Amino acid sequence: MITELIDVFNEDRVLTGEVLPRNDIHKRGLWHRAIVVAIINEKNEILLQ
């Protein structure tokens, strides 16, 4: 399994130098950058996220 590593930021949007797996960042509630993309059809159904 490939683990996605993500840069950690502080509340001022400054890199902390810490790089952690996505799960750890979410468990600890740390700041990080993210992009969410969803493809939705004409029935308002999410086809891909």
PDB file as gemmi writes it, atoms N, CA and C in Angstrom:
CRYST1    1.000    1.000    1.000  90.00  90.00  90.00 P 1                      
ATOM      1  N   MET A   1       0.835  -1.184   0.000  1.00  0.00           N  
ATOM      2  CA  MET A   1       0.000   0.000   0.000  1.00  0.00           C  
ATOM      3  C   MET A   1       0.882   1.250   0.000  1.00  0.00           C  
ATOM      4  N   ILE A   2       0.560   2.186  -0.856  1.00  0.00           N  
ATOM      5  CA  ILE A   2       1.312   3.438  -0.947  1.00  0.00           C  
ATOM      6  C   ILE A   2       0.692   4.447   0.015  1.00  0.00           C  
ATOM      7  N   THR A   3       1.527   5.050   0.847  1.00  0.00           N  
ATOM      8  CA  THR A   3       1.066   6.056   1.805  1.00  0.00           C  
ATOM      9  C   THR A   3       1.351   7.437   1.254  1.00  0.00           C  
ATOM     10  N   GLU A   4       0.328   8.273   1.217  1.00  0.00           N  
ATOM     11  CA  GLU A   4       0.495   9.642   0.743  1.00  0.00           C  
ATOM     12  C   GLU A   4       1.068  10.489   1.879  1.00  0.00           C  
ATOM     13  N   LEU A   5       2.197  11.106   1.618  1.00  0.00           N  
ATOM     14  CA  LEU A   5       2.828  11.977   2.609  1.00  0.00           C  
ATOM     15  C   LEU A   5       2.474  13.427   2.298  1.00  0.00           C  
ATOM     16  N   ILE A   6       2.132  14.179   3.338  1.00  0.00           N  
ATOM     17  CA  ILE A   6       1.642  15.547   3.161  1.00  0.00           C  
ATOM     18  C   ILE A   6       2.412  16.495   4.076  1.00  0.00           C  
ATOM     19  N   ASP A   7       2.723  17.681   3.550  1.00  0.00           N  
ATOM     20  CA  ASP A   7       3.376  18.727   4.337  1.00  0.00           C  
ATOM     21  C   ASP A   7       2.407  19.283   5.371  1.00  0.00           C  
ATOM     22  N   VAL A   8       2.907  19.542   6.563  1.00  0.00           N  
ATOM     23  CA  VAL A   8       2.108  20.111   7.647  1.00  0.00           C  
ATOM     24  C   VAL A   8       2.388  21.611   7.725  1.00  0.00           C  
ATOM     25  N   PHE A   9       1.321  22.397   7.918  1.00  0.00           N  
ATOM     26  CA  PHE A   9       1.403  23.843   8.053  1.00  0.00           C  
ATOM     27  C   PHE A   9       0.940  24.239   9.445  1.00  0.00           C  
ATOM     28  N   ASN A  10       1.331  25.437   9.888  1.00  0.00           N  
ATOM     29  CA  ASN A  10       0.766  25.956  11.133  1.00  0.00           C  
ATOM     30  C   ASN A  10      -0.449  26.816  10.784  1.00  0.00           C  
ATOM     31  N   GLU A  11      -1.085  27.392  11.800  1.00  0.00           N  
ATOM     32  CA  GLU A  11      -2.308  28.171  11.563  1.00  0.00           C  
ATOM     33  C   GLU A  11      -2.060  29.452  10.767  1.00  0.00           C  
ATOM     34  N   ASP A  12      -0.790  29.853  10.631  1.00  0.00           N  
ATOM     35  CA  ASP A  12      -0.439  31.023   9.814  1.00  0.00           C  
ATOM     36  C   ASP A  12      -0.053  30.640   8.390  1.00  0.00           C  
ATOM     37  N   ARG A  13      -0.313  29.389   8.021  1.00  0.00           N  
ATOM     38  CA  ARG A  13      -0.015  28.849   6.677  1.00  0.00           C  
ATOM     39  C   ARG A  13       1.477  28.791   6.374  1.00  0.00           C  
ATOM     40  N   VAL A  14       2.271  28.565   7.405  1.00  0.00           N  
ATOM     41  CA  VAL A  14       3.715  28.434   7.246  1.00  0.00           C  
ATOM     42  C   VAL A  14       4.078  26.961   7.427  1.00  0.00           C  
ATOM     43  N   LEU A  15       4.902  26.441   6.518  1.00  0.00           N  
ATOM     44  CA  LEU A  15       5.334  25.049   6.626  1.00  0.00           C  
ATOM     45  C   LEU A  15       6.063  24.822   7.942  1.00  0.00           C  
ATOM     46  N   THR A  16       5.759  23.694   8.595  1.00  0.00           N  
ATOM     47  CA  THR A  16       6.424  23.367   9.858  1.00  0.00           C  
ATOM     48  C   THR A  16       7.681  22.535   9.636  1.00  0.00           C  
ATOM     49  N   GLY A  17       7.831  21.981   8.440  1.00  0.00           N  
ATOM     50  CA  GLY A  17       8.951  21.091   8.166  1.00  0.00           C  
ATOM     51  C   GLY A  17       8.590  19.632   8.417  1.00  0.00           C  
ATOM     52  N   GLU A  18       7.425  19.411   8.983  1.00  0.00           N  
ATOM     53  CA  GLU A  18       6.953  18.065   9.272  1.00  0.00           C  
ATOM     54  C   GLU A  18       6.204  17.526   8.054  1.00  0.00           C  
ATOM     55  N   VAL A  19       6.459  16.273   7.706  1.00  0.00           N  
ATOM     56  CA  VAL A  19       5.774  15.601   6.608  1.00  0.00           C  
ATOM     57  C   VAL A  19       5.229  14.295   7.173  1.00  0.00           C  
ATOM     58  N   LEU A  20       3.910  14.131   7.105  1.00  0.00           N  
ATOM     59  CA  LEU A  20       3.263  12.980   7.729  1.00  0.00           C  
ATOM     60  C   LEU A  20       2.295  12.303   6.772  1.00  0.00           C  
ATOM     61  N   PRO A  21       1.974  11.039   7.042  1.00  0.00           N  
ATOM     62  CA  PRO A  21       0.942  10.363   6.251  1.00  0.00           C  
ATOM     63  C   PRO A  21      -0.419  11.043   6.452  1.00  0.00           C  
ATOM     64  N   ARG A  22      -1.242  10.989   5.433  1.00  0.00           N  
ATOM     65  CA  ARG A  22      -2.574  11.614   5.453  1.00  0.00           C  
ATOM     66  C   ARG A  22      -3.372  11.206   6.704  1.00  0.00           C  
ATOM     67  N   ASN A  23      -3.376   9.921   7.032  1.00  0.00           N  
ATOM     68  CA  ASN A  23      -4.151   9.452   8.180  1.00  0.00           C  
ATOM     69  C   ASN A  23      -3.707  10.123   9.478  1.00  0.00           C  
ATOM     70  N   ASP A  24      -2.406  10.277   9.669  1.00  0.00           N  
ATOM     71  CA  ASP A  24      -1.895  10.911  10.884  1.00  0.00           C  
ATOM     72  C   ASP A  24      -2.317  12.379  10.960  1.00  0.00           C  
ATOM     73  N   ILE A  25      -2.253  13.060   9.826  1.00  0.00           N  
ATOM     74  CA  ILE A  25      -2.646  14.472   9.783  1.00  0.00           C  
ATOM     75  C   ILE A  25      -4.111  14.624  10.169  1.00  0.00           C  
ATOM     76  N   HIS A  26      -4.970  13.776   9.617  1.00  0.00           N  
ATOM     77  CA  HIS A  26      -6.397  13.872   9.922  1.00  0.00           C  
ATOM     78  C   HIS A  26      -6.692  13.467  11.360  1.00  0.00           C  
ATOM     79  N   LYS A  27      -6.038  12.433  11.861  1.00  0.00           N  
ATOM     80  CA  LYS A  27      -6.247  12.008  13.248  1.00  0.00           C  
ATOM     81  C   LYS A  27      -5.865  13.111  14.235  1.00  0.00           C  
ATOM     82  N   ARG A  28      -4.787  13.817  13.936  1.00  0.00           N  
ATOM     83  CA  ARG A  28      -4.277  14.856  14.838  1.00  0.00           C  
ATOM     84  C   ARG A  28      -4.878  16.238  14.572  1.00  0.00           C  
ATOM     85  N   GLY A  29      -5.672  16.356  13.506  1.00  0.00           N  
ATOM     86  CA  GLY A  29      -6.321  17.622  13.181  1.00  0.00           C  
ATOM     87  C   GLY A  29      -5.351  18.711  12.774  1.00  0.00           C  
ATOM     88  N   LEU A  30      -4.285  18.327  12.062  1.00  0.00           N  
ATOM     89  CA  LEU A  30      -3.264  19.287  11.664  1.00  0.00           C  
ATOM     90  C   LEU A  30      -3.653  20.013  10.379  1.00  0.00           C  
ATOM     91  N   TRP A  31      -3.092  21.212  10.215  1.00  0.00           N  
ATOM     92  CA  TRP A  31      -3.320  22.012   9.011  1.00  0.00           C  
ATOM     93  C   TRP A  31      -2.538  21.421   7.847  1.00  0.00           C  
ATOM     94  N   HIS A  32      -3.175  21.387   6.668  1.00  0.00           N  
ATOM     95  CA  HIS A  32      -2.523  20.904   5.453  1.00  0.00           C  
ATOM     96  C   HIS A  32      -3.294  21.429   4.252  1.00  0.00           C  
ATOM     97  N   ARG A  33      -2.657  21.397   3.124  1.00  0.00           N  
ATOM     98  CA  ARG A  33      -3.322  21.807   1.885  1.00  0.00           C  
ATOM     99  C   ARG A  33      -4.004  20.600   1.276  1.00  0.00           C  
ATOM    100  N   ALA A  34      -5.146  20.858   0.668  1.00  0.00           N  
ATOM    101  CA  ALA A  34      -5.882  19.770   0.027  1.00  0.00           C  
ATOM    102  C   ALA A  34      -6.676  20.327  -1.149  1.00  0.00           C  
ATOM    103  N   ILE A  35      -6.898  19.470  -2.109  1.00  0.00           N  
ATOM    104  CA  ILE A  35      -7.747  19.795  -3.255  1.00  0.00           C  
ATOM    105  C   ILE A  35      -8.761  18.679  -3.380  1.00  0.00           C  
ATOM    106  N   VAL A  36     -10.014  19.054  -3.525  1.00  0.00           N  
ATOM    107  CA  VAL A  36     -11.075  18.066  -3.707  1.00  0.00           C  
ATOM    108  C   VAL A  36     -11.704  18.306  -5.072  1.00  0.00           C  
ATOM    109  N   VAL A  37     -11.804  17.253  -5.860  1.00  0.00           N  
ATOM    110  CA  VAL A  37     -12.408  17.330  -7.184  1.00  0.00           C  
ATOM    111  C   VAL A  37     -13.500  16.275  -7.258  1.00  0.00           C  
ATOM    112  N   ALA A  38     -14.667  16.668  -7.721  1.00  0.00           N  
ATOM    113  CA  ALA A  38     -15.765  15.715  -7.883  1.00  0.00           C  
ATOM    114  C   ALA A  38     -16.363  15.885  -9.266  1.00  0.00           C  
ATOM    115  N   ILE A  39     -16.703  14.778  -9.889  1.00  0.00           N  
ATOM    116  CA  ILE A  39     -17.410  14.798 -11.170  1.00  0.00           C  
ATOM    117  C   ILE A  39     -18.850  14.426 -10.872  1.00  0.00           C  
ATOM    118  N   ILE A  40     -19.773  15.330 -11.240  1.00  0.00           N  
ATOM    119  CA  ILE A  40     -21.186  15.156 -10.930  1.00  0.00           C  
ATOM    120  C   ILE A  40     -21.968  15.147 -12.235  1.00  0.00           C  
ATOM    121  N   ASN A  41     -22.904  14.200 -12.345  1.00  0.00           N  
ATOM    122  CA  ASN A  41     -23.704  14.127 -13.577  1.00  0.00           C  
ATOM    123  C   ASN A  41     -24.940  15.021 -13.483  1.00  0.00           C  
ATOM    124  N   GLU A  42     -25.768  14.994 -14.538  1.00  0.00           N  
ATOM    125  CA  GLU A  42     -26.938  15.865 -14.601  1.00  0.00           C  
ATOM    126  C   GLU A  42     -27.998  15.519 -13.548  1.00  0.00           C  
ATOM    127  N   LYS A  43     -27.894  14.343 -12.926  1.00  0.00           N  
ATOM    128  CA  LYS A  43     -28.819  13.939 -11.855  1.00  0.00           C  
ATOM    129  C   LYS A  43     -28.276  14.330 -10.475  1.00  0.00           C  
ATOM    130  N   ASN A  44     -27.182  15.096 -10.468  1.00  0.00           N  
ATOM    131  CA  ASN A  44     -26.524  15.538  -9.226  1.00  0.00           C  
ATOM    132  C   ASN A  44     -25.930  14.382  -8.445  1.00  0.00           C  
ATOM    133  N   GLU A  45     -25.543  13.323  -9.153  1.00  0.00           N  
ATOM    134  CA  GLU A  45     -24.888  12.165  -8.527  1.00  0.00           C  
ATOM    135  C   GLU A  45     -23.386  12.310  -8.675  1.00  0.00           C  
ATOM    136  N   ILE A  46     -22.663  12.001  -7.600  1.00  0.00           N  
ATOM    137  CA  ILE A  46     -21.196  12.053  -7.657  1.00  0.00           C  
ATOM    138  C   ILE A  46     -20.705  10.787  -8.349  1.00  0.00           C  
ATOM    139  N   LEU A  47     -20.018  10.962  -9.478  1.00  0.00           N  
ATOM    140  CA  LEU A  47     -19.506   9.842 -10.257  1.00  0.00           C  
ATOM    141  C   LEU A  47     -18.093   9.481  -9.854  1.00  0.00           C  
ATOM    142  N   LEU A  48     -17.305  10.476  -9.461  1.00  0.00           N  
ATOM    143  CA  LEU A  48     -15.920  10.273  -9.108  1.00  0.00           C  
ATOM    144  C   LEU A  48     -15.500  11.366  -8.144  1.00  0.00           C  
ATOM    145  N   GLN A  49     -14.811  10.971  -7.082  1.00  0.00           N  
ATOM    146  CA  GLN A  49     -14.336  11.961  -6.124  1.00  0.00           C  
ATOM    147  C   GLN A  49     -12.857  11.743  -5.880  1.00  0.00           C  
TER     148      GLN A  49                                                      
END                                                                             
